[in-house]
Amino acid sequence: MTRPPILLVYARGGPPLSDVLPRVAAHAEVHLLAISAPTAGGGAAIAAHCASVLDATGDGLAGEALAGRIVEAARSVRAQGVLTFSEFALIATTVAADRLGLPGPGGEVIKARSKRLMRRTWAEAGVPVPGFHPVDSVEDLRLAWTLLASPVLLKTAWGAGSIGQVVVERPEDIPAAYARARAAAEKARQANMAELYVAEPGELIAEEIIVSSRSSWHDDARYADYLSVEGLVVEGTYHPVCITERLPTLRPFVERGNLAPSVLPEPLQREIERASVQAVNALGLGTCGTHTEMKLLPGRRVCLLETAARFGGHLLTRQVEAIHGVDLVGALTMASLGKNPGLPRQMITGPGRRAAGSVNMIAADSLGVPWRSTPTFEPTHLDLRSLVSPRSHIEIVPDLTSLPPGTPMASFDPPRGSLNLAGVFYIESPDSRTLAHDAYTILNQLETAMTAASTSTSA
């Protein structure tokens, strides 16, 4: 049976190519437009699953030039759909899809990229959000300090992966905080983790820090006081699929990893579902993956953090399939081709077939205490089995390994956000209890394990 051609736009961010390409290729003939250079693991997946590759990695494409190249590439392969899993290529790919008359997130997609527009849209729709104020200068930040409850969180309005987040504790810290946030945003741009369509996405936003608590929802302190709902929007209709729990963040809000399925009882998961429906519907999206994050508050209330018009990064799509048997990537591929994605009738709340999660390699333990040493990163010599339970599976994901072997681990620097990551562990365990135990073993034993691996290599 002939598969319809689809154009996949690849840039930094999102699930790894080794995860998404086989799932897209199961439903379509894949033609890849590469804006960023793929990893070695991504290159192997491209060779195995792509009918053609258009290499634009050295062309410096951005803005209208990028959207135009996507349109040109789609027409050249007669694509019946265009896709991207990258936060940073999302707007350009959406613009191209609209011009081609193909399914995509639609003209309101900018509301799912600019946190300023997202906050404003949600506030007008009655979606609970923290107090916020746009910041384009030190003086704007001084004004935000007077308008918002302190301390204040300063972050980029177009960023991802917790990059550029700085907590302003005192008014005298404002100039330095502004400089640190802008410097972190520039480092992200240099690492090709910045918006590719909007010409000057350097805006910052100041927000009140949400007074969150998991106590009225669940009393297990191994889980964070925030979570996410994974789903899809298909022709304007939102389909929440399942909830993903989180490990507690490192100060200020650097992510450590995620755990699934949710351990909340079914009635409480339905409350989370209703909040996600209100938030996503307010954005007016067309056809796209969604990743909606929210904080848990006392009194079983929530406060929305963000909705992305794409799937969550790292290994969330792989986890959902392992746990619940739902192929989110395949479903989005079908929807992007104008076909029935075959989604569940309602959000899945059960325990699933297994538990699965990811843990980020960051030089700090589960309490956020920085490592006392900077061992050399030697992934092939790391004793992975010592970090998990006997019936659990663990691997280092090649596509998500950013630190070259033989390089010392970098000291933890909070404003760098996800740029602190050396790599990512993927874990599958028989149940949620075992998964949580394994995740904390990794967080607290990784420095020792890496030191041993480094010592054995140099011996």
Secondary structure, DSSP 8 states (H G I E B T S, - for coil): ----EEEEEE-SSSS-HHHHHHHHHTTSEEEEEESS---HHHHHHHHHHEEEEEE-TTS---HHHHHHHHHHHHHHTT-S-EEE--STTHHHHHHHHHHHT---S-TTGGGGT-HHHHHHHHHHHT-----EEEESSHHHHHHHHHHS-SSEEEEESS--TTTT-EEE-SGGGHHHHHHHHHHHHHHHHHTT-S-SSSS----EEEEE-----STTT---TTS-SEEEEEEEEETTEEEEEEEEEE---BTTTB--EEEES--S-HHHHHHHHHHHHHHHHHHT--SEEEEEEEEEEGGGEEEEEEEESS--STTHHHHHHHHH---HHHHHHHHHTTS-----SS---S--SSEEEEEE--SB-TT--B-S---B--GGG--GGGGS-TT-EEEE-GGG--S-TT-B-----GGGGGGG-S-EEEEEESSHHHHHHHHHHHHHHHHHHHHHHHHHHH-
